[in-house]
Amino acid sequence: MANLPKESTVDTQEKTPITEYTRSVDLEPEVEGWLEKLEKDQTQLSKPVTDDQGQVVLDDSQKQTGFKVVLPLTKDEMEKGLHHKVIDSLRWLAEWCLRLIKMFGDKIAFRKV
């Protein structure tokens, strides 16, 4: 065999440093007050957002208190599911339920037997 030259690896990717420019803008007092009022008004919906068929798509988030999430598993099923192998779908469902419990805490209810 003939001696072949060794291939060299050359990094052809261009490297450019990232620079970030920040610019502070001084607003006039009347513009600042208007902007604060505009931001405050936009935090609450005056009426719910609906789609073309009239179904509510987005409602005011302030009104959504006291909800309960009902899990698709009972407490015993979830505890048994956590002991299954990782390749089992029951294990993944139990892990998802456990995540919801950690996220919502006392707003979670298990499925009734």
C-alpha positions as CSV (number, residue, x, y, z in Angstrom):
1,M,0.0,0.0,0.0
2,A,1.1,3.5,-0.7
3,N,1.6,5.9,2.1
4,L,-1.4,8.2,2.0
5,P,-1.2,11.6,3.6
6,K,-3.0,12.0,6.9
7,E,-6.2,14.0,6.7
8,S,-6.1,17.1,8.8
9,T,-9.2,18.4,10.5
10,V,-9.5,22.1,10.0
11,D,-12.2,24.1,11.8
12,T,-13.9,26.0,9.0
13,Q,-16.6,27.5,11.1
14,E,-16.4,31.2,11.4
15,K,-16.0,32.6,14.9
16,T,-17.4,36.0,15.7
17,P,-17.6,37.4,19.2
18,I,-21.0,38.2,20.5
19,T,-21.5,41.8,21.4
20,E,-24.6,43.2,23.1
21,Y,-25.5,46.8,22.9
22,T,-27.9,48.3,25.4
23,R,-29.4,51.7,25.0
24,S,-31.3,53.5,27.6
25,V,-34.1,55.7,26.5
26,D,-35.3,58.7,28.5
27,L,-39.0,59.1,28.3
28,E,-40.9,62.3,29.0
29,P,-43.0,62.2,32.2
30,E,-46.4,62.2,30.3
31,V,-45.3,59.3,28.1
32,E,-44.1,57.3,31.2
33,G,-47.5,57.7,32.9
34,W,-49.3,56.7,29.7
35,L,-47.1,53.6,29.2
36,E,-47.7,52.5,32.8
37,K,-51.5,52.9,32.4
38,L,-51.4,51.0,29.1
39,E,-49.5,48.1,30.7
40,K,-51.9,48.0,33.6
41,D,-54.9,48.0,31.3
42,Q,-53.5,45.1,29.3
43,T,-53.1,42.8,32.2
44,Q,-56.9,42.2,32.5
45,L,-59.2,41.3,29.7
46,S,-62.4,43.3,29.4
47,K,-64.2,40.4,27.7
48,P,-63.1,36.8,26.8
49,V,-61.4,36.1,23.5
50,T,-63.5,33.9,21.2
51,D,-62.9,32.1,18.0
52,D,-64.9,32.2,14.8
53,Q,-67.6,29.8,16.1
54,G,-68.0,31.9,19.3
55,Q,-66.3,29.4,21.7
56,V,-64.2,31.0,24.4
57,V,-60.5,30.6,23.7
58,L,-59.0,32.8,26.4
59,D,-60.7,34.0,29.5
60,D,-59.4,36.3,32.2
61,S,-56.7,34.5,34.2
62,Q,-57.7,36.4,37.4
63,K,-61.0,34.6,37.5
64,Q,-59.5,31.1,37.3
65,T,-59.1,30.3,41.0
66,G,-60.2,27.3,42.9
67,F,-59.6,24.7,40.1
68,K,-59.0,21.0,40.7
69,V,-57.0,18.7,38.5
70,V,-58.2,15.1,38.6
71,L,-55.4,12.6,37.9
72,P,-56.1,9.6,35.7
73,L,-54.7,7.2,38.3
74,T,-55.7,6.4,41.9
75,K,-53.1,6.8,44.6
76,D,-52.4,3.1,44.7
77,E,-52.0,2.8,40.9
78,M,-49.6,5.7,40.9
79,E,-47.4,4.2,43.7
80,K,-47.4,0.8,41.9
81,G,-46.6,2.5,38.6
82,L,-43.6,4.2,40.0
83,H,-42.1,0.8,40.7
84,H,-42.5,-0.4,37.1
85,K,-39.6,-0.4,34.6
86,V,-38.8,2.7,32.7
87,I,-39.9,1.2,29.4
88,D,-43.5,0.7,30.7
89,S,-46.1,3.3,29.8
90,L,-47.6,3.0,33.3
91,R,-44.3,4.2,34.8
92,W,-44.4,7.3,32.5
93,L,-48.0,8.1,33.4
94,A,-47.2,7.8,37.1
95,E,-44.1,10.1,36.7
96,W,-46.3,12.6,34.9
97,C,-48.9,12.5,37.7
98,L,-46.1,12.9,40.3
99,R,-44.9,16.0,38.3
100,L,-48.4,17.5,38.4
101,I,-48.6,16.9,42.1
102,K,-45.3,18.8,42.6
103,M,-46.5,21.6,40.3
104,F,-50.0,22.1,41.7
105,G,-49.8,20.7,45.2
106,D,-53.2,20.8,47.0
107,K,-55.1,21.5,43.7
108,I,-54.7,17.8,42.7
109,A,-57.2,15.1,43.3
110,F,-56.7,11.4,42.6
111,R,-59.2,9.4,40.5
112,K,-61.9,7.8,42.6
113,V,-62.0,4.0,42.7
